[in-house]
């Protein structure tokens, strides 16, 4: 029997068990039938953050950003491109620090954009400042290998 990964659906929040061999085959949620690993970043809130970070077996990269932040807006397309490239190896998400202030405070976000990689619910790497798609992909790959 092959190993499987728990993946939290970005649409409905249900936790799904996906065989390792199916991660690259665009798995869908058993509850709502939406893509479990979308090619675009998932928006998180104060309410969805803990479950999404804690219940995903794949590493989760969170971009902490704000609407007023120029570098955040400049990096958004690069982050989306990196999400597509990393689709079956890591899950990319975004958290608006102006809306989700308690999570931003919990992780002591002092400058934005800041990206944090979580694995098994724990912070494993942190990077502040805007990056290109290839820099994001390289940073994530080197941090999770």
C-alpha positions in Angstrom: 0.0 0.0 0.0 1.4 3.4 -1.0 1.9 6.2 1.4 -0.6 9.1 1.3 -0.5 12.8 2.2 -3.2 14.8 4.0 -4.1 17.9 2.0 -6.5 20.6 3.2 -9.0 21.7 0.5 -8.4 25.4 -0.1 -12.1 25.8 -1.1 -14.0 24.0 1.7 -11.4 23.2 4.4 -12.0 19.5 4.4 -8.9 17.3 5.0 -8.3 14.8 2.2 -6.0 11.8 2.1 -4.2 11.7 -1.3 -1.9 8.8 -2.3 1.7 10.1 -3.1 1.4 8.9 -6.7 -1.6 11.1 -7.3 -0.2 14.4 -6.1 0.9 15.3 -9.6 -2.4 14.2 -11.2 -4.4 17.3 -10.1 -6.4 15.6 -7.2 -9.8 17.0 -6.3 -11.5 17.3 -2.9 -13.7 14.4 -2.0 -16.2 16.8 -0.4 -16.5 19.8 -2.8 -14.8 18.4 -5.9 -12.5 21.5 -6.3 -8.8 21.3 -7.0 -6.7 20.4 -3.9 -3.5 21.7 -5.3 -4.5 24.8 -7.3 -1.9 26.5 -9.5 -2.6 29.8 -7.8 -1.9 30.8 -4.1 -4.7 30.2 -1.6 -6.0 33.1 0.5 -5.9 32.5 4.2 -7.6 34.2 7.1 -7.2 34.3 10.9 -9.9 31.5 10.9 -8.4 29.2 8.3 -4.7 29.7 9.0 -4.1 27.1 11.8 -6.0 24.2 10.1 -4.4 24.9 6.8 -0.9 25.1 8.2 -1.3 22.3 10.7 -3.2 19.7 8.7 -1.3 19.7 5.4 1.5 17.2 5.0 3.0 19.1 2.1 5.1 22.2 3.1 3.0 25.4 3.0 4.6 28.7 2.0 2.7 31.7 3.2 3.3 35.2 1.7 2.4 37.8 4.4 1.4 40.9 2.5 -0.7 44.1 2.6 -2.8 46.0 0.1 -0.8 49.2 0.5 2.6 47.5 0.1 4.2 48.3 -3.3 6.8 45.5 -3.2 4.0 43.1 -2.3 2.0 44.1 -5.4 5.2 43.8 -7.5 5.9 40.3 -6.2 2.3 39.0 -6.5 2.7 37.8 -10.2 6.0 36.2 -9.3 4.5 34.4 -6.3 1.6 33.1 -8.5 4.1 31.8 -11.1 6.0 30.1 -8.4 2.8 28.5 -7.1 2.2 26.9 -10.5 5.8 25.6 -10.6 5.8 24.2 -7.1 2.2 22.8 -7.4 2.8 19.2 -6.3 5.8 19.8 -4.0 4.5 22.7 -1.8 1.3 24.7 -1.3 1.6 28.4 -1.7 -0.8 30.7 0.2 -1.3 34.4 1.0 -2.3 36.1 4.2 -3.3 39.8 4.2 -1.7 41.2 7.3 -4.2 44.1 7.5 -7.1 41.6 7.6 -5.5 38.8 9.6 -3.7 40.9 12.2 -3.7 38.2 14.9 -1.7 35.7 12.8 0.6 38.4 11.6 1.3 39.4 15.2 1.7 35.7 16.3 4.5 35.3 13.8 6.0 38.7 14.5 5.7 40.0 10.9 7.7 43.3 11.0 8.3 43.8 7.3 6.4 42.8 4.2 6.5 41.0 2.0 7.6 38.1 4.3 7.4 34.5 3.3 7.4 31.7 5.8 7.6 28.0 5.0 5.7 25.7 7.4 6.0 22.0 7.5 4.0 19.8 9.9 2.7 23.0 11.4 6.1 24.4 12.3 8.1 27.3 10.8 11.1 25.9 8.9 12.3 29.0 6.9 11.6 32.7 6.6 12.5 35.2 4.0 11.7 39.0 3.8 11.7 41.1 0.7 10.4 40.7 -2.8 11.7 37.9 -5.0 11.5 36.7 -8.6 9.7 33.5 -9.5 13.0 31.6 -9.8 14.3 33.0 -6.5 11.1 31.8 -4.8 11.2 28.4 -6.3 14.9 28.0 -5.5 14.4 29.2 -1.9 11.5 26.8 -1.4 13.3 23.8 -2.9 16.4 24.4 -0.9 14.4 24.9 2.3 12.3 21.7 2.0 14.9 19.3 0.6 
